[in-house]
Amino acid sequence: MRKWHNARGEGKVFSFDVVDEHQGEIRLTCFNQVAEKFEPMVQVGGVYVISKGSLKPKRKEFNNTNSDYEISLELSSVVEECSEEVDIPRVIYQFSKVRDLQEMDFGSVMDICGIPETIGEAAVIMRRDGTETQKRTMTVVDDSGCSVEVTAWGTIGAETIPQLEQMFQQGLRPVVAFKGLRLGNFGGRSLSTISSSQINIDPEVPEAAAVRNWYAQGGAQNKTSLTTAYGGRADKKCTFGMLKDEQSSGSLPGTLFLQVTGTISFIRSDSGVMYPACPRMNGERACNKKMRQEGQDEKWYCEKCQSESPTVDWRYIFSILAMDHTSACWLSLFNEAGESIFGMTANQLKDLQDNNTLEYERVVSAANFKTFHFKVRVAEDTYNDERPALMRCGALSALP
Ligand SMILES: [Zn+2]
């Protein structure tokens, strides 16, 4: 179940994919009350008789079932547990070879059957909405002789990945089937789970036997990695060109930290480069919400703290266009980055702006064409994985 918010309001959506005994597959989707009604009833691996849903064409970019349609359920729809014994396959795969990912479009969703060769540590990632999610990255190779990084997000693989690690410790390298991975261009080409993804160890499919034989004969000794540049790890160096691809592909959920070296080509300063922040302490951290001046005595007022203050703390917030030899990107900068760029605190610069306009303008324009290492935070800005992620950049620090 996912919650979504947009300009028209908010709601909940729940979807699940079903397979039948004729190898048919279809996605069922329900919203709001309907989602609340059916979500507790449906279990992965359960067998159900479903009726009174309505059929509509599927949105291909988000749905890799083998049907051209999806079913939406209403409150009047019926989902009943099936009491009869039926022989229904648990998962239907349409495997792609890792090598073929080179020709596939970013955003495609596919199934992979391969052998994980490395499993990274679990990392906790902070989402932009403040919630946390977990990710595990594996390198997976198959009998096409290519390997790719696969990142499992959230609870996907929460049971299978620890099992895999145990098998690794025993020196085993089992075949794993990944159902429903999305192709992204993070670090060349890489795959990520989406909410409907599944990870199954030693699947009973013919492809698994072929991969197992190939691996046992040493096939993986000469392999080509499709994920190269900075795949999977934090604080990797990249270029603005790579950053821009990352922004437009929206391939990665969660948050990444990347290092880019670039030159400032423009500072957007028409509406100022700082804001009046609330200095009131909330525990160890200052409130920092934007204050407004009101009343005839021009006192500063903080909406959040609901209190007045005779003084404010000026903090930097502005955007710059930064570039390197590959491309240019807009970055949002905050207080610490501003201090590095202007060489003084926002309070000091505010003082110049009020009392020595010429010097203020000189300081701001002097920062143009300086080169910095930017630590850029690229964050997902999406409420469910059924729409492409919007990414945002923020320079956390800029070091000359
Ligand atoms: Zn405040």
Boltz pocket constraint, residues with backbone or C-beta under 6 A from the ligand:
constraints:
  - pocket:
      binder: B
      contacts: [[A, 278], [A, 279], [A, 280], [A, 287], [A, 288], [A, 289], [A, 302], [A, 303], [A, 304], [A, 305], [A, 306]]
      max_distance: 6.0
